[in-house]
Amino acid sequence: MMQQCESAIMAGNAVYFFPEGTRSRDGRLKQFKLGAFILAQKMRAPILPIAINGSKNALPKNSINFHGRHHMRIEVLDEIPYADFANLSVEETAGLARERIAAFVDEHKKAV
């Protein structure tokens, strides 16, 4: 899969990851898995963080069925250029992206 992602990026395409790897029960971000950030560093590709709010009620964890009608909000955040994480570890890069997304996730704003 990663080789296919590399080929897609080299061809000028974007690839999308859900870096948590699963949905949380409470809407709060879980720790990010590192695959997307390994790829971004290897390919020297920018990261475009996207925050999704409202999906925990529409598509709860352990369900493949949508539950009723819910308002959802998707926010495309500012790009993180490769230069911003070129000297960071993969873990630090994941933390940077997670921190930026968390600032726009309602459940994280409520906890502050």
MOVENDA-V638937 format. One record per backbone hydrogen bond with DSSP energy under -0.5 kcal/mol. CO is the residue of the C=O (numbers start at 0). NH is the residue of the N-H. E is the energy in kcal/mol with one decimal. If there is no record, write none. Layout:
((CO NH E) (CO NH E))
This chain:
((0 4 -2.3) (1 5 -2.6) (2 6 -2.3) (3 7 -2.3) (4 8 -2.5) (5 9 -2.6) (6 10 -1.5) (7 12 -2.7) (8 11 -1.9) (16 18 -0.7) (17 20 -1.9) (18 32 -3.9) (33 36 -0.6) (33 37 -2.3) (34 38 -2.2) (35 39 -2.2) (36 40 -2.0) (37 41 -2.6) (38 42 -2.8) (39 43 -0.7) (39 44 -2.0) (46 48 -0.7) (46 79 -3.6) (48 76 -2.5) (50 74 -2.9) (52 72 -2.5) (53 56 -0.5) (53 57 -1.0) (54 58 -2.9) (57 66 -2.5) (59 62 -1.3) (65 67 -0.7) (72 52 -3.1) (73 75 -0.5) (74 50 -2.6) (74 76 -0.7) (77 48 -0.5) (78 80 -0.8) (79 46 -2.4) (80 83 -1.7) (80 84 -0.5) (81 84 -1.7) (81 85 -1.1) (84 87 -1.6) (88 92 -2.4) (89 93 -2.5) (90 94 -2.2) (91 95 -2.4) (92 96 -2.3) (93 97 -2.7) (94 98 -2.5) (95 99 -2.0) (96 100 -2.3) (97 101 -3.0) (98 102 -1.3) (100 103 -2.3) (101 104 -1.1) (103 105 -0.6) (104 107 -1.3) (104 108 -1.8) (105 109 -2.1) (106 110 -0.9) (107 111 -0.7) (108 111 -0.6))
